[in-house]
Amino acid sequence: MNASNPVESVPSRGLRQAGRWFHLLATYSAVQTVVQGLGLLAGILVVRALPKEDYAFFVIVNTIGPIINMLSDIGISSGLSSIGGRFWQDNARLGSLVRTAMLLRRQLVVFSILTITPLLIWMLWRSHASLVIIGWLVPITLLGVFYQLNTGVLGIVLSLRQQVAFMQRIALCGVLPRLGLIVLFASMGLLDAPLAAGAGTIALAAQYWMMKRWVEPQLAWDAPPDQEFRRDILAIVKRQAPLTVFFCLQGQIGIWLISIFGNVQSVAEVGALGRIGMIFGILISTTSALVLPRFARCQEPGRLRARYLQVLLAFSGTVFLGTLISWLAPGPLLWLLGPRYSQLGSLVWLAVLVTGVGSLAGVTYSLNAHKGWIPPAAIVIPAEIVTQIILCSTFDLSSVRDILLIGLLAPVVPGLINLGFGLRKLKLLNHPQPVAA
């Protein structure tokens, strides 16, 4: 027996693998700490520099823009990740899959814009935005959606191939132009809602330009769309679409309700408190960039179960810790928002908990979606509608505190349903059900 080449023991392999994971997570999290810190700084500058009325317009735009983007996806990104996870190293097939996904998203974005833009205009008008402000904010928002639409698809390639170094560069490219422009406009006393939104759109354009130049040489970009890929993606879209449409409404329930039943001051206060919840941004971005793609690529049942529970337990612990810190020491977080929001001290911990619980429910759903495990809409939607009716009839819809409580309780039901569905799918991996003749 050759003693110079001993067989590595299982504990040694486990320790080495754990060490690699720790180094990868630590390196990526360090960069994300910088990125999220700069993003938080940009957001705080906007909160402090804009009058409450202008900040309310900015909150509305940042609520509606992501909704248009989500409705332009409704499962395409999940399908791309789930299908591409089987051949993520094949440039030709992955190129064809990406082309197919981009064509589908561009078709859906037209429907999304035609459906949601009137709602954006109405919400701005309801908050007393002038026609000039509306005329600037709407096209700026739609242009940002276009760039986000394309970077979302190309970003799946980076995630599947775990090109972490470039992902970090892209993240910095997305925050530095925005922060620089906001600082410039604020220092000149020119910052308003259109310029704040425009800074974000310019940053998205820079990200798209960099990502396109990086990804195109890797793939067979001239590969034609594939009808089989289209059918596979649409099969996932059909299962996920009802839930996505519903979650677009439910996910921003606080802003919807306070915009309708409250006033422009309350909209600004709910939006400002939401900025504090960005403390979870590092964990969310790290999970999305590193953990979910590897979960999608994993095909071993035992490892899938372990990763599923590890992610949820780690996320839950972070939510608890963040909420505890914000409850014990709300002063520094409240100071960031500025004197206009000094009366909201008792709501800081609640705002952090709201964001944390919503993020945890979102991670549970994302873990399932990256494997194509979509719970039946016939179960999720009625259960959530009943929950919303009970919550809206119980709480004061013009109160900031009550709106936060609705935002806290609303994700619990879909989160538990997704958790139960995911655990059931994991249990069935070793016990496949017989196929009917």
ZAMARGU-4260 file (C-alpha; in steps of 0.2 Angstrom, whole numbers, plus 5000, padded with zeros to 4 digits):
<rodrens>
0) 5000/5000/5000 | 5007/5017/4995 | 5008/5027/5011 | 5012/5043/5002 | 4995/5044/4995
5) 4983/5039/5009 | 4964/5039/5007 | 4956/5055/5014 | 4944/5051/5028 | 4926/5057/5028
10) 4929/5069/5042 | 4944/5077/5033 | 4934/5079/5018 | 4920/5087/5028 | 4931/5099/5037
15) 4940/5104/5020 | 4923/5107/5012 | 4917/5117/5027 | 4933/5127/5026 | 4930/5131/5008
20) 4912/5136/5011 | 4917/5147/5026 | 4930/5156/5015 | 4918/5158/5001 | 4904/5165/5012
25) 4916/5176/5022 | 4924/5183/5006 | 4907/5186/4997 | 4899/5193/5013 | 4913/5205/5016
30) 4911/5213/4999 | 4892/5212/5001 | 4894/5222/5017 | 4903/5236/5008 | 4889/5235/4994
35) 4875/5235/5006 | 4883/5248/5017 | 4885/5260/5002 | 4867/5256/4997 | 4860/5259/5014
40) 4870/5276/5014 | 4862/5281/4997 | 4845/5276/5004 | 4848/5286/5020 | 4854/5301/5010
45) 4838/5301/5000 | 4827/5299/5016 | 4836/5314/5024 | 4837/5325/5009 | 4820/5324/5002
50) 4805/5332/5010 | 4792/5319/5015 | 4781/5322/5000 | 4795/5319/4988 | 4800/5304/4997
55) 4783/5297/4996 | 4784/5298/4977 | 4800/5290/4978 | 4793/5276/4989 | 4779/5273/4976
60) 4791/5272/4962 | 4802/5259/4971 | 4786/5249/4975 | 4778/5248/4957 | 4795/5246/4948
65) 4799/5229/4956 | 4781/5224/4953 | 4782/5227/4934 | 4798/5217/4934 | 4790/5202/4944
70) 4775/5202/4932 | 4787/5201/4918 | 4795/5186/4925 | 4782/5175/4934 | 4793/5160/4935
75) 4804/5162/4920 | 4820/5165/4931 | 4815/5150/4942 | 4813/5140/4926 | 4830/5146/4920
80) 4838/5141/4936 | 4830/5124/4938 | 4832/5119/4919 | 4849/5127/4918 | 4855/5118/4934
85) 4856/5102/4924 | 4868/5108/4910 | 4875/5124/4917 | 4892/5120/4909 | 4886/5118/4892
90) 4888/5134/4883 | 4877/5130/4868 | 4862/5123/4877 | 4863/5137/4890 | 4864/5150/4877
95) 4849/5143/4869 | 4840/5143/4886 | 4845/5161/4889 | 4839/5167/4872 | 4822/5158/4875
100) 4820/5165/4892 | 4824/5183/4886 | 4811/5182/4872 | 4798/5176/4884 | 4802/5190/4897
105) 4801/5203/4883 | 4784/5197/4878 | 4778/5198/4896 | 4785/5215/4900 | 4773/5223/4887
110) 4758/5216/4896 | 4765/5221/4913 | 4768/5239/4908 | 4751/5241/4900 | 4743/5234/4916
115) 4753/5242/4930 | 4758/5259/4922 | 4740/5266/4925 | 4741/5261/4943 | 4758/5270/4945
120) 4751/5286/4938 | 4735/5284/4949 | 4746/5282/4965 | 4757/5297/4961 | 4742/5307/4958
125) 4733/5301/4973 | 4748/5307/4983 | 4747/5324/4975 | 4761/5323/4963 | 4761/5336/4949
130) 4760/5332/4931 | 4778/5337/4928 | 4784/5325/4942 | 4773/5311/4935 | 4779/5314/4917
135) 4797/5312/4923 | 4795/5297/4936 | 4785/5286/4924 | 4797/5284/4910 | 4812/5284/4922
140) 4804/5269/4931 | 4800/5260/4915 | 4817/5262/4908 | 4824/5255/4924 | 4812/5240/4922
145) 4820/5236/4905 | 4837/5236/4911 | 4832/5225/4926 | 4823/5213/4915 | 4839/5209/4905
150) 4851/5209/4920 | 4839/5197/4929 | 4841/5184/4915 | 4860/5186/4913 | 4862/5186/4931
155) 4856/5167/4932 | 4871/5162/4921 | 4883/5170/4934 | 4874/5162/4948 | 4874/5145/4940
160) 4892/5146/4936 | 4897/5154/4953 | 4907/5167/4945 | 4908/5176/4962 | 4922/5188/4958
165) 4912/5196/4943 | 4896/5195/4953 | 4905/5206/4966 | 4911/5219/4953 | 4893/5219/4946
170) 4886/5223/4964 | 4898/5237/4966 | 4894/5244/4949 | 4876/5244/4954 | 4879/5254/4970
175) 4893/5266/4966 | 4885/5276/4952 | 4869/5278/4961 | 4878/5284/4977 | 4889/5296/4968
180) 4874/5304/4958 | 4864/5306/4974 | 4878/5314/4984 | 4881/5326/4969 | 4863/5331/4967
185) 4861/5332/4986 | 4876/5343/4988 | 4870/5355/4975 | 4853/5356/4983 | 4845/5348/4967
190) 4839/5331/4973 | 4821/5327/4971 | 4811/5311/4967 | 4815/5310/4948 | 4833/5313/4951
195) 4834/5300/4965 | 4825/5287/4954 | 4835/5292/4939 | 4851/5288/4949 | 4845/5270/4951
200) 4841/5268/4933 | 4858/5274/4927 | 4866/5261/4939 | 4855/5248/4932 | 4861/5253/4914
205) 4879/5252/4920 | 4876/5234/4927 | 4867/5228/4911 | 4881/5235/4900 | 4895/5226/4910
210) 4885/5210/4912 | 4881/5209/4893 | 4899/5211/4889 | 4904/5197/4901 | 4891/5184/4898
215) 4890/5185/4879 | 4907/5177/4875 | 4903/5163/4887 | 4887/5157/4878 | 4882/5152/4860
220) 4873/5169/4859 | 4867/5165/4841 | 4859/5149/4846 | 4841/5149/4841 | 4827/5148/4855
225) 4822/5131/4858 | 4804/5125/4858 | 4807/5112/4871 | 4815/5124/4883 | 4800/5136/4880
230) 4788/5122/4885 | 4798/5118/4900 | 4799/5136/4906 | 4780/5139/4902 | 4776/5123/4912
235) 4784/5131/4927 | 4777/5149/4923 | 4759/5141/4923 | 4761/5134/4940 | 4770/5150/4947
240) 4760/5164/4938 | 4745/5164/4950 | 4756/5165/4965 | 4768/5178/4958 | 4753/5189/4953
245) 4746/5187/4970 | 4762/5190/4979 | 4765/5206/4969 | 4749/5213/4978 | 4752/5205/4995
250) 4771/5208/4996 | 4768/5227/4996 | 4752/5227/5005 | 4758/5240/5018 | 4762/5253/5004
255) 4745/5249/4995 | 4735/5251/5011 | 4743/5267/5017 | 4743/5275/5000 | 4724/5272/4999
260) 4718/5275/5017 | 4732/5286/5024 | 4741/5301/5018 | 4757/5306/5010 | 4766/5308/5027
265) 4761/5290/5032 | 4768/5284/5015 | 4784/5292/5018 | 4786/5285/5036 | 4782/5267/5031
270) 4795/5269/5017 | 4808/5276/5029 | 4806/5263/5041 | 4807/5250/5027 | 4825/5257/5024
275) 4830/5251/5041 | 4826/5233/5036 | 4840/5234/5024 | 4851/5226/5037 | 4846/5209/5031
280) 4852/5214/5013 | 4869/5206/5015 | 4861/5189/5020 | 4848/5190/5007 | 4860/5194/4993
285) 4873/5181/4999 | 4859/5168/4999 | 4853/5172/4982 | 4870/5173/4974 | 4879/5158/4982
290) 4866/5146/4991 | 4851/5145/4980 | 4861/5141/4963 | 4870/5127/4972 | 4854/5121/4979
295) 4847/5121/4962 | 4862/5111/4955 | 4862/5098/4969 | 4854/5082/4965 | 4858/5071/4980
300) 4842/5069/4992 | 4852/5069/5008 | 4862/5085/5004 | 4846/5094/4998 | 4838/5090/5015
305) 4853/5096/5025 | 4855/5112/5015 | 4836/5116/5015 | 4836/5116/5034 | 4853/5124/5037
310) 4848/5139/5026 | 4831/5142/5035 | 4838/5140/5052 | 4853/5152/5049 | 4841/5164/5041
315) 4829/5163/5056 | 4843/5166/5068 | 4849/5181/5059 | 4831/5188/5059 | 4830/5185/5078
320) 4847/5193/5081 | 4843/5209/5071 | 4826/5211/5079 | 4834/5210/5096 | 4848/5222/5093
325) 4835/5235/5085 | 4824/5233/5101 | 4838/5236/5113 | 4847/5250/5104 | 4834/5259/5092
330) 4843/5276/5093 | 4857/5274/5081 | 4845/5266/5068 | 4832/5280/5070 | 4846/5294/5069
335) 4850/5288/5052 | 4833/5293/5046 | 4835/5311/5052 | 4824/5323/5062 | 4809/5321/5051
340) 4806/5304/5058 | 4812/5306/5076 | 4794/5301/5083 | 4795/5283/5076 | 4807/5276/5089
345) 4795/5263/5096 | 4793/5256/5078 | 4811/5253/5074 | 4811/5235/5080 | 4794/5231/5072
350) 4800/5237/5055 | 4816/5226/5056 | 4805/5211/5061 | 4793/5214/5047 | 4807/5214/5034
355) 4815/5199/5042 | 4799/5189/5042 | 4795/5194/5024 | 4813/5189/5019 | 4812/5172/5028
360) 4795/5168/5019 | 4803/5174/5002 | 4819/5163/5005 | 4807/5148/5009 | 4798/5151/4992
365) 4814/5153/4983 | 4822/5137/4989 | 4806/5128/4982 | 4805/5138/4966 | 4823/5134/4962
370) 4818/5116/4961 | 4802/5119/4953 | 4792/5115/4968 | 4777/5127/4967 | 4763/5124/4979
375) 4745/5124/4972 | 4738/5141/4970 | 4721/5135/4974 | 4728/5132/4992 | 4739/5147/4994
380) 4728/5161/4987 | 4712/5157/4996 | 4721/5155/5012 | 4730/5172/5010 | 4714/5181/5005
385) 4706/5175/5021 | 4721/5181/5031 | 4721/5198/5023 | 4702/5200/5025 | 4704/5196/5044
390) 4720/5208/5046 | 4712/5222/5036 | 4696/5221/5047 | 4706/5220/5063 | 4719/5234/5061
395) 4718/5253/5058 | 4723/5255/5039 | 4728/5273/5042 | 4740/5269/5056 | 4758/5266/5053
400) 4760/5254/5067 | 4745/5244/5062 | 4751/5244/5044 | 4767/5237/5050 | 4758/5223/5060
405) 4748/5218/5044 | 4765/5217/5035 | 4772/5206/5049 | 4757/5194/5049 | 4753/5193/5031
410) 4768/5182/5025 | 4766/5170/5039 | 4752/5159/5031 | 4761/5158/5013 | 4777/5155/5022
415) 4771/5140/5032 | 4762/5133/5016 | 4778/5134/5006 | 4788/5126/5021 | 4776/5112/5022
420) 4776/5109/5003 | 4795/5110/5003 | 4797/5097/5017 | 4785/5086/5008 | 4794/5086/4992
425) 4811/5083/5001 | 4803/5068/5010 | 4797/5061/4993 | 4814/5061/4985 | 4818/5044/4991
430) 4800/5038/4989 | 4794/5042/4972 | 4776/5040/4969 | 4771/5027/4956 | 4766/5034/4939
435) 4748/5030/4933 | 4746/5021/4917
</rodrens>
